[in-house]
Amino acid sequence: MSPPRPRKLLRASLKRVLVIASNYKPAAQDVARAVVAWLTQAGIEVLPDYDGTLDLSKVVKDVDLAISVGGDGTMLSVARRMGPAQVPTMGLNLGKLGFLAEFTEREVREWIAGRKDLKLEINHRMRLRCSVTRDGEEIIHYALNDAVIAQGVLTRLITLSMKVNDAHAIRYRADGVIVSTPVGSTAYSLSLGGPILTPGLKAFIVTPVAPHALTNRPIVISGDKRLALRVDTPVDEVALVIDGHERVPLAEGVAVHLRRAQRDFLVVSPAQRSYFDLLRTKLGWGENPRLSTPEEVV
């Protein structure tokens, strides 16, 4: 199945907008209040979330757009808090990278004011549905970047058995295992030699962290498969970590079940900007490394 085609986001279609501010960037509160003022001046109803207390999984059903003010981490937090709900989300970047949060403060202000040449589109980004059963209760989390199973502070090898569609695939002995989406392919997995997947692909990357066997390399698995990773090590502190934030302790014999979420996360992007533009400008993709001369080293 081909990925959904991008949809245009029209300024005139907005009736109610959710504005979420990062709790970790002091400037985000002031900028979020400015965004609320711009929207109000444009005659658009606004639902602000300055302190992270709103249940986004419920309120997004009544809005046309969410504006995340912070950075990529804020976008990941918004995606987690939305759960399976869907609403187009625009990221206003106050952070360093701006890979998910692509917009500047000026671009957001001018688009709200009716700037004609800034065309926006809504793109689908695959998410992971991660579930663990404990005491008879299924605990479900959604990851936009990745799900990591690792031991935490101790650097001891753990053993994980992986099944794909209920068939045994591999037994890892490693510091951990990363299961990432195409969005997450440029994050933790990339630093360990994993491939970059373009966003339209529906696939997982399974990347072992410091594997004991040299033949255990990252593998790309079709997004229509179901994965199960079982902890086979009797050690403490093994945990599932969602997008580097939410942590679920795992005991020996417990399995983490992962599959593509039924609903994608909807990201608003400039129509004029390609994914490869992002790779070049944000990650320096394809650039020749420039080694410092001794005179340049301080």
C-alpha positions as CSV (number, residue, x, y, z in Angstrom):
1,M,0.0,0.0,0.0
2,S,1.4,3.4,-1.0
3,P,1.7,6.1,1.7
4,P,-1.1,8.7,2.0
5,R,-0.5,11.7,-0.2
6,P,0.2,15.0,1.6
7,R,-2.8,17.2,2.2
8,K,-2.7,21.0,2.0
9,L,-3.3,22.9,5.2
10,L,-5.3,26.0,4.5
11,R,-5.2,29.0,6.9
12,A,-8.9,29.7,6.0
13,S,-10.0,26.3,7.3
14,L,-8.9,26.9,10.9
15,K,-11.6,27.5,13.5
16,R,-10.0,26.2,16.7
17,V,-6.3,25.7,17.4
18,L,-4.5,24.1,20.3
19,V,-1.2,25.7,21.4
20,I,1.2,23.7,23.6
21,A,4.2,25.2,25.3
22,S,7.4,23.3,26.4
23,N,7.8,23.2,30.2
24,Y,11.6,23.0,29.8
25,K,12.3,26.1,27.7
26,P,11.6,29.4,29.6
27,A,11.1,31.3,26.3
28,A,8.5,28.8,25.2
29,Q,5.8,30.3,27.5
30,D,6.2,33.8,26.2
31,V,6.3,32.7,22.6
32,A,3.2,30.5,23.1
33,R,1.3,33.4,24.5
34,A,2.4,35.5,21.5
35,V,1.0,32.7,19.2
36,V,-2.2,32.7,21.1
37,A,-2.5,36.5,20.6
38,W,-1.8,36.2,16.8
39,L,-4.5,33.5,16.4
40,T,-7.0,35.5,18.5
41,Q,-6.3,38.6,16.4
42,A,-7.0,36.6,13.3
43,G,-10.4,35.6,14.7
44,I,-9.4,32.0,15.5
45,E,-10.5,30.3,18.8
46,V,-7.5,29.1,20.8
47,L,-7.1,26.4,23.4
48,P,-3.8,27.0,25.3
49,D,-1.8,24.4,27.2
50,Y,1.0,26.3,28.9
51,D,1.7,23.9,31.8
52,G,1.1,20.4,30.2
53,T,-2.1,19.7,32.3
54,L,-4.5,19.1,29.4
55,D,-5.5,15.6,28.3
56,L,-4.4,16.0,24.7
57,S,-5.9,12.6,23.7
58,K,-9.4,14.1,24.4
59,V,-9.1,17.8,23.5
60,V,-7.5,17.2,20.0
61,K,-10.8,15.8,18.8
62,D,-12.2,19.4,18.9
63,V,-9.4,21.3,17.2
64,D,-8.2,21.7,13.6
65,L,-4.5,22.2,14.3
66,A,-2.0,21.9,17.2
67,I,1.0,24.2,17.4
68,S,3.8,22.8,19.5
69,V,6.2,25.6,20.9
70,G,9.6,24.3,21.9
71,G,11.6,21.9,19.8
72,D,11.8,18.3,18.6
73,G,11.5,17.0,22.2
74,T,8.3,19.0,22.6
75,M,6.9,17.5,19.4
76,L,7.7,14.0,20.7
77,S,6.0,14.8,24.0
78,V,2.9,16.1,22.2
79,A,2.8,12.9,20.1
80,R,2.9,10.7,23.2
81,R,0.3,12.7,25.0
82,M,-2.1,12.5,22.0
83,G,-2.0,8.7,22.1
84,P,-3.9,7.3,19.1
85,A,-5.7,10.6,18.4
86,Q,-4.9,12.5,15.3
87,V,-4.6,16.2,14.6
88,P,-2.2,18.0,12.3
89,T,0.7,19.4,14.4
90,M,3.0,22.3,13.6
91,G,6.3,22.6,15.4
92,L,7.6,26.0,16.2
93,N,11.3,25.5,16.9
94,L,13.1,27.1,19.8
95,G,15.6,24.3,20.2
96,K,18.8,23.3,18.5
97,L,18.0,20.9,15.7
98,G,14.5,21.5,14.5
99,F,14.1,18.3,12.5
100,L,10.4,17.7,13.5
101,A,9.7,21.2,14.6
102,E,10.5,22.9,11.3
103,F,9.0,26.4,11.7
104,T,10.5,29.6,13.0
105,E,8.6,32.1,15.1
106,R,8.5,34.5,12.1
107,E,7.1,31.9,9.7
108,V,4.3,30.9,12.1
109,R,3.4,34.6,12.7
110,E,3.3,35.4,8.9
111,W,1.4,32.3,8.0
112,I,-1.3,33.1,10.6
113,A,-1.4,36.7,9.2
114,G,-2.1,35.3,5.8
115,R,1.2,35.0,4.0
116,K,0.4,33.6,0.6
117,D,3.7,32.2,-0.6
118,L,4.2,29.9,2.5
119,K,2.4,26.8,1.5
120,L,1.9,24.1,4.2
121,E,1.1,20.4,3.9
122,I,0.1,17.6,6.2
123,N,2.3,14.5,6.1
124,H,1.8,11.1,7.7
125,R,4.5,9.8,10.1
126,M,4.3,6.2,11.2
127,R,4.1,5.5,15.0
128,L,4.9,2.4,17.1
129,R,2.3,0.8,19.3
130,C,4.1,-0.8,22.2
131,S,2.4,-3.0,24.7
132,V,3.4,-4.9,27.8
133,T,1.1,-7.1,29.9
134,R,1.7,-6.9,33.7
135,D,-0.6,-8.4,36.4
136,G,-3.1,-9.2,33.7
137,E,-3.3,-5.6,32.5
138,E,-2.1,-4.5,29.0
139,I,-0.1,-1.2,29.2
140,I,0.0,0.6,25.9
141,H,2.4,3.4,24.8
142,Y,2.9,5.1,21.4
143,A,6.3,6.0,20.1
144,L,7.1,8.4,17.3
145,N,10.9,8.0,17.4
146,D,11.8,4.7,19.0
147,A,11.3,2.1,21.7
148,V,14.4,1.0,23.5
149,I,14.9,-2.1,25.7
150,A,18.0,-1.7,27.8
151,Q,19.3,-2.3,31.3
152,G,19.8,1.4,32.3
153,V,22.7,2.4,34.5
154,L,24.5,-1.0,34.6
155,T,26.6,-1.9,31.6
156,R,25.9,-5.7,31.7
157,L,24.8,-7.7,28.7
158,I,21.1,-8.7,28.5
159,T,19.5,-11.4,26.5
160,L,16.4,-10.7,24.4
161,S,14.6,-13.1,22.1
162,M,12.7,-11.6,19.1
163,K,9.8,-13.1,17.3
164,V,8.4,-11.7,14.0
165,N,4.7,-12.7,13.5
166,D,5.1,-15.3,16.2
167,A,8.0,-17.0,14.5
168,H,11.4,-17.0,16.2
169,A,13.8,-14.6,14.5
170,I,16.9,-14.0,16.7
171,R,18.3,-14.1,20.2
172,Y,20.3,-10.9,21.0
173,R,23.0,-10.6,23.6
174,A,23.7,-6.9,23.8
175,D,23.5,-3.8,26.0
176,G,20.0,-3.4,24.5
177,V,17.8,-3.2,21.4
178,I,16.3,-0.2,19.6
179,V,13.1,-0.5,17.5
180,S,12.7,2.7,15.6
181,T,10.3,4.2,13.1
182,P,11.4,6.1,9.9
183,V,11.2,9.3,12.0
184,G,13.5,7.7,14.6
185,S,15.9,6.4,12.0
186,T,17.8,9.7,12.3
187,A,18.0,9.5,16.1
188,Y,19.6,6.9,18.4
189,S,19.6,4.1,15.8
190,L,21.6,6.3,13.4
191,S,24.4,6.8,15.9
192,L,24.8,3.0,16.1
193,G,25.1,2.5,12.3
194,G,21.4,2.1,11.5
195,P,20.1,3.2,8.1
196,I,18.1,6.3,7.3
197,L,14.5,5.6,6.2
198,T,12.6,8.2,4.3
199,P,9.4,9.1,6.1
200,G,6.9,7.6,3.6
201,L,8.2,4.1,4.3
202,K,6.2,1.9,6.6
203,A,8.9,-0.1,8.3
204,F,10.8,-0.7,11.5
205,I,14.5,-0.7,12.1
206,V,15.7,-3.1,14.8
207,T,19.2,-2.1,16.0
208,P,21.2,-3.9,18.7
209,V,23.2,-1.8,21.1
210,A,26.8,-3.0,21.4
211,P,25.9,-6.6,20.5
212,H,28.2,-9.5,21.6
213,A,28.2,-11.0,18.1
214,L,29.7,-9.0,15.2
215,T,27.1,-10.5,12.9
216,N,24.2,-8.9,14.7
217,R,23.6,-5.9,12.5
218,P,20.6,-3.5,12.2
219,I,17.7,-4.9,10.1
220,V,14.8,-3.3,8.4
221,I,11.4,-5.1,8.8
222,S,8.2,-4.4,7.0
223,G,5.7,-2.3,9.0
224,D,2.9,-4.9,8.5
225,K,4.8,-7.3,10.8
226,R,4.3,-7.8,14.5
227,L,7.4,-7.9,16.7
228,A,7.8,-9.4,20.2
229,L,10.9,-8.9,22.3
230,R,11.2,-11.1,25.4
231,V,13.6,-10.5,28.3
232,D,15.5,-13.7,28.9
233,T,18.0,-12.3,31.5
234,P,17.4,-12.6,35.3
235,V,18.7,-9.1,36.1
236,D,17.2,-6.0,37.6
237,E,16.7,-2.6,35.9
238,V,15.8,-3.8,32.4
239,A,13.2,-1.4,31.1
240,L,11.3,-0.3,28.0
241,V,11.9,3.4,27.2
242,I,9.5,5.2,24.9
243,D,11.0,8.2,22.9
244,G,13.7,8.6,25.6
245,H,11.0,9.7,28.1
246,E,8.5,7.1,29.4
247,R,10.0,4.1,31.3
248,V,8.3,0.8,31.9
249,P,10.2,-1.7,34.1
250,L,10.5,-5.3,32.6
251,A,11.1,-8.5,34.5
252,E,12.5,-11.8,33.2
253,G,10.1,-13.5,30.9
254,V,8.1,-10.4,30.1
255,A,7.6,-9.6,26.4
256,V,7.2,-6.2,24.7
257,H,4.9,-6.4,21.7
258,L,5.4,-3.8,18.9
259,R,3.5,-3.1,15.8
260,R,2.6,-0.2,13.6
261,A,0.0,2.0,15.2
262,Q,-3.3,2.1,13.3
263,R,-3.2,5.9,13.2
264,D,-0.1,7.9,12.0
265,F,1.1,11.1,13.6
266,L,0.2,14.1,11.4
267,V,3.1,16.6,10.9
268,V,2.7,20.0,9.3
269,S,5.7,20.9,7.0
270,P,6.5,23.6,4.4
271,A,5.4,22.3,1.0
272,Q,8.5,23.9,-0.6
273,R,11.0,22.0,1.7
274,S,11.9,18.4,0.9
275,Y,13.1,15.7,3.4
276,F,16.5,15.7,1.7
277,D,16.7,19.5,2.4
278,L,16.3,18.6,6.1
279,L,18.9,15.9,6.0
280,R,21.4,18.3,4.4
281,T,20.7,21.4,6.5
282,K,20.0,19.8,9.9
283,L,22.2,16.7,9.9
284,G,24.9,17.7,7.4
285,W,24.0,14.7,5.2
286,G,26.5,14.1,2.4
287,E,28.9,16.8,3.5
288,N,32.6,16.0,3.4
289,P,34.1,15.9,6.9
290,R,36.5,18.8,7.5
291,L,39.4,17.9,9.8
292,S,40.8,20.6,12.0
293,T,44.4,21.6,11.6
294,P,46.6,21.7,14.7
295,E,46.4,25.5,14.7
296,E,42.6,25.3,14.9
297,V,42.5,23.0,17.9
298,V,42.2,24.9,21.2
